[in-house]
Amino acid sequence: MIAVVSAGHGLALAAILFAIGFAGLLARRNLIVVLASIEIMLNAAGLAFVAAGARWGQADGQVMFFFILTVAAAEVSLGLALAISFRRYLRRLDVDRAERMKG
Amino acid sequence: MTFLFYVAAIVAVVATLLVVTRSNLVHALLYLIVSLTAVAVVFYTLGAPFVAALEVIIYAGAIMMLFVFAVILLDLRSDEAERVPARAWIGPAILGVILLVELTVAVASSHSGGPGTSVPAQRVGETLFGPYVIGVELASMLLLAALVGARHVADRRDEPEEPDAPGNGPPDEAAS
């Protein structure tokens, strides 16, 4: 049980990464970069869980990171399949064109 | 250990900023791998070696490989060089800074400041397959559903007529 880095600094890093991912999600129009921004935000949420788990010395934070990892993998596989379908129909990966997808 | 944490944190923030600002898609994905690896080092310094290994193997390995394979399958030629005008960043940057301030205030006003303690992988495993075992079962079902769903969404059978003809998108798309 060695003392490690202050968990508050880990939470602050998670907040910074989440804000960057959020800004990228809003600003970018490329579907792949939008998915990457969502990955950044999910990873930041997992970092917050791990930092909080380290603060209280509990394993639950790391277990929650495992579940976030599972959700991220499922989300990104569906999102990339959608991107392939999206490009096949609309020729470009611009999310503003999604209004033409018609199901 | 603290020095390692700060170096890795700075690398993670800079690499993540480059991910959301690069116009070249492949460069953005490579910077995302750098960012995820730096976060793995952060996990290690926070006393979570099991999660650090998971981050490298699954995030930087499997998930990013999925991104790269998708880029290969998409056969991007011109549209990956997306130019974002500087004024398009104003609104998202303001909202992001507001979110960051809120999160920082929330963290600073909580009791999360003290030093953490390392949690070994053995305790994580005991917790994962003890009280959370139903979550592991649900995770396996979620991954199976994602597999079937991805297979269905990317199915070529739904393709429009004349798949190899140029400009085979929807009618309004071909006209523009």
Boltz contact constraints between the chains, C-beta under 6 A:
constraints:
  - contact:
      token1: [A, 1]
      token2: [B, 117]
      max_distance: 6.0
  - contact:
      token1: [A, 2]
      token2: [B, 118]
      max_distance: 6.0
  - contact:
      token1: [A, 3]
      token2: [B, 115]
      max_distance: 6.0
  - contact:
      token1: [A, 4]
      token2: [B, 46]
      max_distance: 6.0
  - contact:
      token1: [A, 4]
      token2: [B, 47]
      max_distance: 6.0
  - contact:
      token1: [A, 4]
      token2: [B, 116]
      max_distance: 6.0
  - contact:
      token1: [A, 4]
      token2: [B, 118]
      max_distance: 6.0
  - contact:
      token1: [A, 5]
      token2: [B, 2]
      max_distance: 6.0
  - contact:
      token1: [A, 5]
      token2: [B, 5]
      max_distance: 6.0
  - contact:
      token1: [A, 5]
      token2: [B, 45]
      max_distance: 6.0
  - contact:
      token1: [A, 5]
      token2: [B, 46]
      max_distance: 6.0
  - contact:
      token1: [A, 6]
      token2: [B, 115]
      max_distance: 6.0
  - contact:
      token1: [A, 7]
      token2: [B, 112]
      max_distance: 6.0
  - contact:
      token1: [A, 7]
      token2: [B, 116]
      max_distance: 6.0
  - contact:
      token1: [A, 8]
      token2: [B, 112]
      max_distance: 6.0
  - contact:
      token1: [A, 8]
      token2: [B, 113]
      max_distance: 6.0
  - contact:
      token1: [A, 10]
      token2: [B, 46]
      max_distance: 6.0
  - contact:
      token1: [A, 11]
      token2: [B, 107]
      max_distance: 6.0
  - contact:
      token1: [A, 11]
      token2: [B, 112]
      max_distance: 6.0
  - contact:
      token1: [A, 12]
      token2: [B, 107]
      max_distance: 6.0
  - contact:
      token1: [A, 13]
      token2: [B, 9]
      max_distance: 6.0
  - contact:
      token1: [A, 15]
      token2: [B, 100]
      max_distance: 6.0
  - contact:
      token1: [A, 15]
      token2: [B, 103]
      max_distance: 6.0
  - contact:
      token1: [A, 15]
      token2: [B, 104]
      max_distance: 6.0
  - contact:
      token1: [A, 16]
      token2: [B, 13]
      max_distance: 6.0
  - contact:
      token1: [A, 17]
      token2: [B, 16]
      max_distance: 6.0
  - contact:
      token1: [A, 19]
      token2: [B, 96]
      max_distance: 6.0
  - contact:
      token1: [A, 19]
      token2: [B, 99]
      max_distance: 6.0
  - contact:
      token1: [A, 19]
      token2: [B, 100]
      max_distance: 6.0
  - contact:
      token1: [A, 20]
      token2: [B, 16]
      max_distance: 6.0
  - contact:
      token1: [A, 20]
      token2: [B, 17]
      max_distance: 6.0
  - contact:
      token1: [A, 22]
      token2: [B, 96]
      max_distance: 6.0
  - contact:
      token1: [A, 22]
      token2: [B, 99]
      max_distance: 6.0
  - contact:
      token1: [A, 23]
      token2: [B, 92]
      max_distance: 6.0
  - contact:
      token1: [A, 23]
      token2: [B, 93]
      max_distance: 6.0
  - contact:
      token1: [A, 23]
      token2: [B, 96]
      max_distance: 6.0
  - contact:
      token1: [A, 24]
      token2: [B, 20]
      max_distance: 6.0
  - contact:
      token1: [A, 26]
      token2: [B, 92]
      max_distance: 6.0
  - contact:
      token1: [A, 27]
      token2: [B, 84]
      max_distance: 6.0
  - contact:
      token1: [A, 27]
      token2: [B, 88]
      max_distance: 6.0
  - contact:
      token1: [A, 27]
      token2: [B, 89]
      max_distance: 6.0
  - contact:
      token1: [A, 27]
      token2: [B, 92]
      max_distance: 6.0
  - contact:
      token1: [A, 30]
      token2: [B, 82]
      max_distance: 6.0
  - contact:
      token1: [A, 32]
      token2: [B, 25]
      max_distance: 6.0
  - contact:
      token1: [A, 33]
      token2: [B, 28]
      max_distance: 6.0
  - contact:
      token1: [A, 36]
      token2: [B, 32]
      max_distance: 6.0
  - contact:
      token1: [A, 40]
      token2: [B, 16]
      max_distance: 6.0
  - contact:
      token1: [A, 50]
      token2: [B, 43]
      max_distance: 6.0
  - contact:
      token1: [A, 50]
      token2: [B, 46]
      max_distance: 6.0
  - contact:
      token1: [A, 50]
      token2: [B, 48]
      max_distance: 6.0
  - contact:
      token1: [A, 50]
      token2: [B, 51]
      max_distance: 6.0
  - contact:
      token1: [A, 51]
      token2: [B, 46]
      max_distance: 6.0
  - contact:
      token1: [A, 54]
      token2: [B, 46]
      max_distance: 6.0
  - contact:
      token1: [A, 54]
      token2: [B, 47]
      max_distance: 6.0
  - contact:
      token1: [A, 54]
      token2: [B, 116]
      max_distance: 6.0
  - contact:
      token1: [A, 55]
      token2: [B, 112]
      max_distance: 6.0
  - contact:
      token1: [A, 55]
      token2: [B, 116]
      max_distance: 6.0
  - contact:
      token1: [A, 57]
      token2: [B, 117]
      max_distance: 6.0
  - contact:
      token1: [A, 59]
      token2: [B, 119]
      max_distance: 6.0
  - contact:
      token1: [A, 59]
      token2: [B, 123]
      max_distance: 6.0
  - contact:
      token1: [A, 59]
      token2: [B, 124]
      max_distance: 6.0
  - contact:
      token1: [A, 59]
      token2: [B, 127]
      max_distance: 6.0
  - contact:
      token1: [A, 62]
      token2: [B, 48]
      max_distance: 6.0
  - contact:
      token1: [A, 62]
      token2: [B, 51]
      max_distance: 6.0
  - contact:
      token1: [A, 62]
      token2: [B, 124]
      max_distance: 6.0
  - contact:
      token1: [A, 63]
      token2: [B, 127]
      max_distance: 6.0
  - contact:
      token1: [A, 63]
      token2: [B, 128]
      max_distance: 6.0
  - contact:
      token1: [A, 63]
      token2: [B, 132]
      max_distance: 6.0
  - contact:
      token1: [A, 65]
      token2: [B, 51]
      max_distance: 6.0
  - contact:
      token1: [A, 67]
      token2: [B, 135]
      max_distance: 6.0
  - contact:
      token1: [A, 69]
      token2: [B, 58]
      max_distance: 6.0
  - contact:
      token1: [A, 70]
      token2: [B, 139]
      max_distance: 6.0
  - contact:
      token1: [A, 73]
      token2: [B, 63]
      max_distance: 6.0
  - contact:
      token1: [A, 74]
      token2: [B, 142]
      max_distance: 6.0
  - contact:
      token1: [A, 74]
      token2: [B, 143]
      max_distance: 6.0
  - contact:
      token1: [A, 74]
      token2: [B, 146]
      max_distance: 6.0
  - contact:
      token1: [A, 76]
      token2: [B, 63]
      max_distance: 6.0
  - contact:
      token1: [A, 77]
      token2: [B, 146]
      max_distance: 6.0
  - contact:
      token1: [A, 77]
      token2: [B, 150]
      max_distance: 6.0
  - contact:
      token1: [A, 78]
      token2: [B, 146]
      max_distance: 6.0
  - contact:
      token1: [A, 78]
      token2: [B, 149]
      max_distance: 6.0
  - contact:
      token1: [A, 78]
      token2: [B, 150]
      max_distance: 6.0
  - contact:
      token1: [A, 80]
      token2: [B, 70]
      max_distance: 6.0
  - contact:
      token1: [A, 81]
      token2: [B, 150]
      max_distance: 6.0
  - contact:
      token1: [A, 81]
      token2: [B, 153]
      max_distance: 6.0
  - contact:
      token1: [A, 81]
      token2: [B, 154]
      max_distance: 6.0
  - contact:
      token1: [A, 82]
      token2: [B, 153]
      max_distance: 6.0
  - contact:
      token1: [A, 84]
      token2: [B, 73]
      max_distance: 6.0
  - contact:
      token1: [A, 84]
      token2: [B, 154]
      max_distance: 6.0
  - contact:
      token1: [A, 85]
      token2: [B, 153]
      max_distance: 6.0
  - contact:
      token1: [A, 85]
      token2: [B, 154]
      max_distance: 6.0
  - contact:
      token1: [A, 87]
      token2: [B, 74]
      max_distance: 6.0
  - contact:
      token1: [A, 90]
      token2: [B, 169]
      max_distance: 6.0
  - contact:
      token1: [A, 91]
      token2: [B, 169]
      max_distance: 6.0
  - contact:
      token1: [A, 92]
      token2: [B, 79]
      max_distance: 6.0
  - contact:
      token1: [A, 100]
      token2: [B, 170]
      max_distance: 6.0
